[in-house]
Amino acid sequence: MAYPTRPRFKLRHILFLALLLVGIVPMMVSSFLLVSNNRDLLEKQERDLLVNEAVSDAQELTHRLVGLRKQLSQVGTALMLGTGDRDDPGQWMREAWVEDYLDSLIGENPQVRSASILDDKGEGVSSSAELPEAQRHLLKVGFQQALEQRRPAYTFTVLPDGMPMAAVAVPMTRPADDAGAAADGGEPARPELVVAALVDLDAPVFHDSGGDLGTALVGPAGEVLWSRHMTPAEQTALSASAPVRAFVRRPLGQLTQYPVDVDGEQREMLVRLAPVGETGWALVAQRPVAAAFRAADELVYNTLLTSLLVVLLALVLAAVAARRVSGPVQKLAETSHEIAAGNFGQRVDVDGLTYELTELAEDFNRMSGHVERYVEELKRAAQANRELFIGSLRAFAAAIDAKDPYTRGHSERVATLSRTVARHLGLSSEEQHRVWIAALLHDVGKIGIDDRILKKGGVLTDEEFAEMKLHPVMGEEILTPIVDLREMLPAVRWHHENWNGRGYPDGLKGEQIPLPARIVAVADTFDAVTTNRPYQQAYSLEDAVGTIRRLVGSRFDAKVVTAFLRAYEKGEVRLPRLPRPKPSAAADETRLRA
């Protein structure tokens, strides 16, 4: 019964996997959790840093602008209170103390470049000399917005030298007019004066953190008023981005992430918007996500690299440990395989083994020695039985041949020649031996033929020959009960079959005849024609070989005859005795029929 083959794992493989599971898996899980937690922490820190950058700049800018607006409001309020019921506050504001007050305001605020008080026609006093065109234009824009909107106005520009500057314009009305407008529920009264100032917005308002951090100031309509570390394409993309559009609709601070297309390149940006007080502006700090989370990515990379190195080291150590532990067991297994394969002289080397394995190896070696001794005894007994068996067969064949004094030694000679032909046919040693035994017993059926027919000195009659043709069948019947000889039965039964189908007992033809029977047929005929018989002297070697060659295709298989001739050419086919005169054709036929 054939059992299914099951996959088998070596002990060192199992130990190796066990060590990996015990050591590497927990380490990989802990590394994964550590990387995940640290990455989240680093990303949170990066977001907090971006928030702090934007919020701190927005708070600093709000503090400066709103503080300046309050100071300007105090100046304007003082002037409006001082005019009382006068119709022309412009005359009052031209008094010397007003200009001195503006100069002191600039002195207290180094970032303030200029302070002015203007009436509704744009005429008034200023704390400085003639301003450059860009600054006068910025002041004029702020003045107009304050008059039109009737509330403080904030305008922004960047000077040619790159300095950011803002104008703060505060419209002023009489307190009585404001109270009346409020009571009527109408619009604020038209301003009579505008107090305005120009202020520089350089450091420390806008901190330069450098690197990949881009900073921008966005106006109420979403336009980029000023930026640092941002290309024109990035400014355009920022102005059109979803976070800025959301801020225009509702000016609230927010931290968000958005995709942007800059010069055909897709980028993911992390942006923080922080409102700048009452100005309607927003301070924007943004950084590419790839740059923002670079530290987190480096942490992941370094952790993975370290883990990989640790894993490789663990693999090496696990392999070494597994080999050292499983090596002695593997040595024992290899020796047992050798013994199972029949090499009983193998022994297990006990050097380097542990105490338990040493005892096991010594017991195994003793067992192997006992098995080797028993096997040798069995081999000797088997060889004795084999020799006894072969001797019995030879004695049996010799007894059969002895019934006819003219065929003494015939079976032995046929067996020897049959083995030679089988060897030249390329058959294995085992097959050659079976052919030899079959040829040795090919005439065993003659034991049942009447001695009168076997020892007749002349040509057999038809009745006698009919009885003679029974000997192959009798031989098969005699040998059938012997199990070890059943493979030889085809040669015994069919060694008188002809290639052309005219043989006996069954009239087999061509390849129907088993190969051993075809081999024995050639050897049997050769010995028959080279042996002295009462009715014919033995053929010479050349005549016998010629007879075999002439019967190719009618009696014999050409392949078998070719092997016979190959043996003849090498001098392996010899006569049993000296050759006799050339026989006649009638005698030749008589010999072949027997």
C-alpha positions in Angstrom: 0.0 0.0 0.0 1.4 3.4 -1.0 1.2 6.1 1.6 0.9 9.8 0.7 4.1 11.7 1.0 3.9 14.3 3.8 6.1 17.4 3.8 8.8 17.1 6.4 10.7 19.9 8.1 14.2 19.6 9.6 14.7 20.3 13.2 17.0 23.2 12.5 14.3 24.8 10.4 11.7 24.4 13.2 14.2 25.8 15.7 15.0 28.7 13.4 11.4 29.6 12.9 10.7 29.3 16.6 13.6 31.7 17.4 12.4 34.1 14.8 8.8 34.0 16.2 10.0 34.5 19.8 12.5 37.2 19.0 11.7 39.1 15.8 7.9 39.2 15.9 7.6 41.0 19.3 10.4 43.4 18.2 8.6 44.1 14.9 5.3 44.7 16.7 7.0 47.0 19.2 8.9 48.8 16.4 5.7 49.3 14.5 3.8 50.7 17.5 6.8 52.9 18.3 7.1 54.3 14.8 3.3 54.9 14.6 3.2 56.7 17.9 6.3 58.8 17.2 5.2 59.6 13.7 1.9 60.9 15.1 3.7 62.9 17.7 6.1 64.4 15.2 3.3 65.3 12.8 1.4 66.9 15.7 4.5 68.9 16.7 4.9 70.0 13.1 1.3 71.2 13.0 1.7 73.0 16.3 4.9 74.7 15.1 3.1 75.9 12.0 0.2 77.2 14.1 2.7 79.0 16.4 4.5 80.6 13.5 1.3 82.0 12.0 -0.5 82.9 15.2 2.6 84.6 16.8 3.2 86.7 13.6 -0.5 87.5 13.4 -0.7 88.5 17.1 2.5 90.7 16.7 1.0 92.4 13.6 -2.4 92.9 15.3 -0.7 94.3 18.4 1.2 96.8 16.3 -1.6 97.9 14.0 -4.4 98.0 16.5 -2.2 99.7 19.1 -1.3 102.3 16.6 -5.0 102.8 15.7 -5.8 103.3 19.4 -3.1 106.0 19.7 -4.4 107.7 16.6 -7.9 107.6 17.9 -6.8 109.3 21.1 -5.1 112.1 19.1 -8.3 112.5 17.0 -10.6 112.5 20.0 -8.5 115.1 21.8 -8.7 117.4 18.7 -12.4 116.9 18.3 -13.0 117.7 22.0 -10.8 120.7 21.8 -12.8 122.3 18.9 -15.9 122.5 21.0 -18.6 124.2 18.9 -16.3 125.6 16.4 -17.2 125.2 12.8 -13.7 124.8 11.5 -11.6 122.1 13.3 -8.9 122.6 10.7 -7.9 125.9 12.3 -7.5 124.2 15.7 -5.4 121.4 14.4 -2.9 123.8 12.8 -1.8 125.0 16.2 1.9 124.3 17.1 1.2 121.9 19.9 -0.5 119.5 17.5 2.6 119.0 15.3 4.6 118.6 18.5 2.2 115.9 19.6 2.6 114.0 16.3 6.4 114.2 16.6 6.2 112.7 20.1 4.0 109.9 18.8 6.7 109.0 16.2 9.3 109.3 18.9 7.5 106.8 21.1 7.0 104.4 18.1 10.2 103.9 16.1 8.3 101.9 13.5 6.0 104.8 12.7 7.5 106.8 9.8 4.9 109.5 9.5 1.8 110.7 11.2 -0.8 113.2 9.7 -4.1 114.9 10.6 -6.1 115.8 7.6 -9.5 117.3 7.1 -12.2 115.9 4.8 -10.5 117.8 1.9 -7.1 116.1 2.5 -5.4 119.2 4.0 -3.8 119.3 7.3 -0.5 118.8 9.2 2.2 116.1 9.1 5.0 115.1 11.4 7.6 114.6 8.6 9.0 116.2 5.6 8.0 115.4 2.0 7.2 111.7 1.7 8.2 109.5 -1.3 5.6 108.9 -3.9 4.8 105.3 -2.8 4.3 106.3 0.8 2.1 109.4 -0.2 0.0 107.1 -2.4 -0.4 104.6 0.4 -1.5 107.4 2.8 -3.9 108.8 0.3 -5.5 105.4 -0.3 -6.0 104.9 3.5 -7.4 108.4 3.8 -10.0 107.8 1.0 -11.0 104.4 2.5 -11.5 105.9 6.0 -13.7 108.7 4.6 -15.8 106.4 2.4 -16.1 103.5 4.9 -16.4 105.8 8.0 -14.3 103.4 10.0 -10.6 102.8 10.5 -8.9 101.7 7.3 -5.8 99.6 6.9 -3.8 99.6 3.7 -0.7 97.8 2.8 2.2 98.1 0.3 5.7 96.9 -0.3 8.3 99.6 -0.9 10.8 99.4 -3.7 13.5 98.4 -1.2 11.3 95.4 -0.2 10.1 96.8 3.1 6.5 96.0 3.9 4.5 99.1 5.1 1.0 99.7 6.2 -1.1 102.8 6.5 -3.6 103.2 9.4 -6.3 105.8 8.9 -8.8 106.7 11.7 -11.8 108.8 10.8 -13.0 111.3 13.5 -16.4 112.9 14.0 -17.9 115.1 16.7 -19.2 113.1 19.7 -22.5 114.8 19.4 -22.9 113.9 15.8 -22.0 110.2 16.6 -24.6 110.2 19.3 -27.3 111.7 17.1 -26.6 109.2 14.3 -26.8 106.3 16.7 -30.1 107.6 18.1 -31.6 107.9 14.6 -30.3 104.4 13.7 -28.7 105.8 10.6 -25.2 105.7 9.2 -22.3 107.2 11.2 -21.8 110.9 10.7 -19.4 112.0 7.9 -15.9 112.3 9.3 -14.4 115.8 9.7 -10.9 114.7 10.4 -8.7 111.7 9.5 -5.8 110.8 11.7 -3.3 108.6 9.7 0.1 107.1 10.2 2.6 105.0 8.1 4.2 102.1 10.0 7.0 99.8 8.9 6.2 96.1 9.2 9.7 94.6 9.2 11.1 92.1 11.8 10.2 91.2 14.4 6.6 91.3 13.0 7.4 88.7 10.3 9.7 86.1 11.7 12.0 84.5 9.1 12.1 80.8 10.0 13.8 80.0 6.7 13.8 76.6 5.1 10.6 75.4 3.5 8.3 77.6 5.5 6.5 80.1 3.3 4.8 83.2 4.8 2.3 85.5 3.2 -0.1 88.3 4.1 -3.5 87.8 2.5 -6.0 90.7 2.0 -9.8 90.7 2.5 -10.4 89.7 -1.1 -7.9 86.8 -0.9 -5.1 88.6 -2.7 -1.6 88.1 -1.6 -0.3 91.4 -0.3 3.2 90.2 0.7 5.1 86.9 0.9 8.4 85.4 1.9 10.0 82.2 0.5 7.2 81.8 -2.0 7.4 81.9 -5.8 4.9 83.8 -7.9 3.4 80.5 -9.0 3.0 79.5 -5.3 1.4 82.9 -4.5 -1.1 82.5 -7.3 -2.0 79.0 -6.2 -2.4 80.2 -2.6 -4.7 83.0 -3.6 -6.9 80.5 -5.5 -6.7 77.8 -2.9 -9.7 76.5 -1.0 -8.5 77.6 2.5 -8.1 81.2 1.3 -11.5 81.2 -0.4 -13.0 79.9 2.8 -11.3 82.7 4.8 -12.7 85.3 2.4 -16.2 84.0 3.1 -15.7 83.7 6.8 -12.5 85.2 8.2 -11.6 82.5 10.8 -8.3 80.9 11.7 -7.8 77.4 10.4 -5.2 74.6 9.9 -5.8 72.5 6.8 -4.1 70.5 4.1 -4.8 71.1 0.4 -3.5 70.0 -3.0 -2.0 72.6 -5.3 -0.7 72.6 -8.9 2.5 74.6 -9.1 4.1 74.8 -12.6 2.5 71.5 -13.5 3.7 69.8 -10.4 1.2 68.4 -7.9 2.0 69.3 -4.3 0.3 68.7 -1.0 0.5 71.7 1.2 0.0 72.1 5.0 -1.3 75.7 5.6 -2.3 77.7 8.7 -4.3 81.0 8.4 -4.5 83.4 11.4 -6.7 86.5 11.2 -4.9 89.8 11.9 -7.3 91.5 14.3 -9.7 94.1 12.8 -7.7 94.6 9.6 -9.5 91.9 7.5 -6.1 90.4 6.7 -4.8 86.9 7.4 -1.3 85.8 8.1 -0.6 82.6 6.3 2.2 80.1 7.1 2.4 77.1 4.7 4.9 74.2 4.1 4.9 71.3 1.7 3.6 68.2 3.5 6.6 66.2 2.3 8.9 68.8 3.9 6.7 69.3 7.0 6.7 65.6 7.8 10.2 64.9 6.7 11.3 64.3 10.2 8.5 61.8 10.7 9.5 60.1 7.4 13.2 60.0 8.5 12.1 58.5 11.8 10.2 55.8 10.0 13.1 55.2 7.6 15.7 55.1 10.4 13.5 52.8 12.5 12.9 50.5 9.6 16.7 50.5 8.8 17.6 49.8 12.4 14.9 47.1 12.6 16.2 45.5 9.4 19.7 45.4 10.7 18.4 43.9 14.0 16.4 41.4 12.0 19.4 40.4 9.9 21.5 40.0 13.0 18.7 38.0 14.6 18.5 35.8 11.5 22.2 35.1 11.7 22.1 34.4 15.4 19.0 32.2 15.0 20.6 30.3 12.1 23.8 29.7 14.1 21.9 28.7 17.3 19.5 26.4 15.3 22.5 24.8 13.6 24.4 24.3 16.8 21.4 22.8 18.6 20.2 20.6 15.6 23.7 19.7 14.4 24.2 16.6 16.6 20.6 15.4 16.0 21.1 15.9 12.2 24.4 13.9 12.4 22.5 11.1 14.1 19.7 11.3 11.5 22.2 11.2 8.6 23.9 8.1 10.1 20.5 6.4 10.6 19.7 7.2 6.9 23.0 5.5 5.9 22.2 2.4 7.9 18.6 2.4 6.6 20.1 2.4 3.1 22.1 -0.7 3.9 25.4 0.8 4.9 25.6 -0.9 8.3 29.2 0.0 8.9 28.4 3.6 9.7 28.8 4.9 13.3 27.8 8.2 15.0 30.7 10.4 16.1 30.1 11.2 19.7 32.6 14.1 19.8 31.0 17.4 20.7 27.6 15.9 21.7 25.8 16.6 24.9 25.5 14.0 27.6 22.0 12.8 26.6 22.9 12.7 22.9 26.2 10.9 23.7 24.3 8.1 25.4 21.8 8.0 22.5 24.6 7.9 20.0 26.5 5.1 21.9 23.3 3.0 22.1 22.7 3.7 18.4 26.2 2.5 17.5 25.8 -0.7 19.5 22.5 -1.3 17.8 24.1 -0.6 14.5 26.8 -3.1 15.3 24.3 -5.8 16.1 22.3 -5.1 13.0 25.5 -5.2 10.9 26.5 -8.6 12.4 23.0 -10.1 11.8 22.9 -8.8 8.3 26.2 -10.3 7.5 25.0 -13.6 8.8 21.8 -13.3 6.7 23.9 -12.5 3.7 26.0 -15.6 4.2 22.9 -17.7 4.7 21.3 -16.2 1.6 24.4 -16.8 -0.4 24.5 -20.4 0.8 20.9 -20.8 -0.1 21.5 -19.2 -3.5 24.4 -21.5 -4.2 22.4 -24.5 -3.0 19.5 -23.4 -5.3 21.7 -22.9 -8.3 23.5 -26.2 -7.6 20.1 -28.0 -7.4 19.1 -26.5 -10.7 22.4 -27.6 -12.3 22.0 -31.1 -10.9 18.4 -31.2 -12.1 19.5 -30.1 -15.6 22.4 -32.5 -15.6 20.1 -35.4 -14.6 17.8 -34.6 -17.6 20.7 -34.4 -20.0 22.0 -37.7 -18.7 18.9 -39.5 -20.1 20.4 -39.0 -23.5 24.2 -39.7 -23.6 24.5 -37.5 -26.7 23.2 -34.4 -25.0 25.2 -34.5 -21.8 26.2 -30.9 -20.7 23.7 -29.5 -23.3 21.7 -27.4 -20.8 24.8 -25.9 -19.2 26.2 -24.9 -22.6 22.9 -23.4 -23.7 22.7 -21.4 -20.5 26.2 -20.0 -20.8 25.7 -19.0 -24.5 22.2 -17.5 -23.7 23.7 -15.3 -21.0 26.5 -14.1 -23.4 23.8 -13.2 -26.1 21.7 -11.4 -23.4 24.8 -9.3 -22.4 25.4 -8.2 -26.0 21.7 -7.3 -26.2 22.4 -4.8 -23.4 20.2 -6.5 -20.8 20.9 -5.8 -17.1 22.8 -8.3 -14.9 19.6 -9.3 -13.2 17.9 -10.0 -16.6 21.0 -11.9 -17.8 20.8 -14.1 -14.7 17.2 -14.9 -15.3 17.9 -15.8 -18.9 20.7 -18.1 -17.7 18.4 -20.0 -15.3 15.6 -20.2 -18.0 18.1 -21.7 -20.5 19.4 -24.1 -17.8 15.9 -25.5 -17.4 14.6 -25.1 -21.0 14.6 -28.9 -21.5 13.2 -29.9 -18.1 10.1 -31.2 -19.8 12.1 -34.0 -21.4 11.9 -35.8 -18.0 8.4 -36.8 -19.0 9.3 -38.1 -22.5 9.8 -41.8 -23.1 13.5 -42.8 -22.9 12.9 -44.9 -26.0 12.3 -41.6 -28.0 15.1 -39.7 -26.3 17.7 -42.4 -27.0 16.5 -43.4 -30.5 19.5 -43.6 -32.8 17.7 -42.4 -35.9 15.2 -40.0 -37.3 12.0 -39.7 -35.3 8.6 -40.8 -36.8 5.8 -38.3 -36.9 4.2 -39.9 -33.8 7.4 -39.8 -31.9 8.1 -36.2 -32.9 4.6 -35.2 -31.8 5.3 -36.6 -28.4 8.7 -34.9 -28.4 7.0 -31.5 -29.0 5.2 -31.9 -25.7 8.4 -31.4 -23.6 8.1 -27.5 -23.5 4.5 -27.7 -22.1 5.6 -30.4 -19.6 8.5 -28.3 -18.5 6.2 -25.3 -17.8 3.8 -27.6 -15.8 6.7 -29.0 -13.8 8.1 -25.5 -12.9 4.8 -23.7 -12.3 4.5 -24.6 -8.6 8.0 -23.1 -7.9 7.3 -19.4 -7.2 10.9 -18.3 -7.7 11.0 -19.8 -11.2 7.8 -18.3 -12.6 9.7 -15.6 -14.5 11.5 -18.3 -16.4 8.4 -20.1 -17.6 8.0 -18.1 -20.9 11.5 -19.3 -22.1 10.8 -22.9 -21.1 7.4 -23.0 -22.9 8.3 -21.1 -26.1 11.9 -21.7 -26.9 10.8 -23.8 -29.9 8.6 -21.1 -31.4 9.7 -19.7 -34.8 9.8 -16.0 -35.8 7.6 -16.9 -38.8 4.9 -18.5 -36.6 5.6 -22.1 -37.6 7.1 -23.3 -34.3 5.5 -25.1 -31.4 3.7 -25.5 -29.1 1.5 -22.4 -29.6 2.6 -21.1 -33.0 3.5 -17.6 -31.7 5.0 -15.2 -34.2 7.5 -12.3 -34.1 7.3 -10.0 -31.0 4.6 -12.3 -29.6 7.5 -14.6 -28.6 9.1 -13.3 -25.3 12.7 -12.1 -25.7 14.2 -14.8 -23.3 12.6 -17.5 -25.4 14.1 -16.0 -28.6 17.5 -15.9 -27.0 17.3 -19.5 -25.8 16.1 -20.7 -29.2 19.3 -19.4 -30.9 21.6 -20.8 -28.2 19.7 -24.2 -28.2 20.0 -24.5 -32.0 23.7 -23.6 -32.0 24.5 -26.3 -29.4 22.3 -28.9 -31.2 24.2 -28.5 -34.5 27.6 -28.4 -32.9 27.1 -31.7 -30.9 27.6 -35.2 -32.2 24.3 -37.1 -32.6 23.6 -40.7 -33.9 22.3 -39.3 -37.2 24.9 -36.6 -37.8 28.4 -35.5 -36.9 28.8 -32.0 -35.3 29.1 -28.9 -37.5 32.1 -26.8 -37.7 32.0 -23.4 -36.0 31.7 -21.6 -39.3 29.0 -23.9 -40.6 27.0 -23.6 -37.3 27.3 -19.8 -37.5 26.2 -19.9 -41.1 23.2 -22.0 -40.2 22.1 -19.5 -37.5 22.6 -16.6 -40.0 20.6 -18.4 -42.7 17.6 -18.9 -40.4 17.2 -15.2 -39.6 13.6 -14.1 -40.3 12.2 -17.6 -40.5 13.2 -19.2 -37.2 15.1 -16.5 -35.4 14.8 -12.8 -34.5 17.3 -10.7 -36.4 18.1 -8.6 -33.3 19.0 -11.7 -31.3 21.1 -13.1 -34.1 22.9 -9.8 -34.4 23.9 -10.0 -30.7 25.0 -13.7 -31.3 27.2 -12.7 -34.2 28.7 -9.8 -32.2 29.7 -12.3 -29.5 31.0 -14.6 -32.2 33.2 -11.8 -33.7 34.7 -11.2 -30.2 35.6 -14.9 -29.8 33.0 -15.5 -27.1 31.2 -18.3 -29.1 33.2 -21.6 -29.1 32.6 -25.2 -30.0 32.2 -27.8 -27.2 34.6 -30.2 -29.1 36.5 -30.5 -32.4 34.4 -29.8 -35.5 33.2 -32.6 -37.8 32.6 -32.8 -41.6 30.0 -30.5 -43.1 26.4 -32.0 -42.6 23.7 -32.6 -45.1 20.5 -30.5 -45.3 18.3 -33.4 -44.2 20.3 -33.9 -41.0 20.2 -30.2 -40.4 16.4 -30.3 -40.4 16.3 -33.3 -38.1 18.5 -31.5 -35.6 16.3 -28.3 -35.7 13.1 -30.2 -35.1 14.4 -31.8 -31.9 
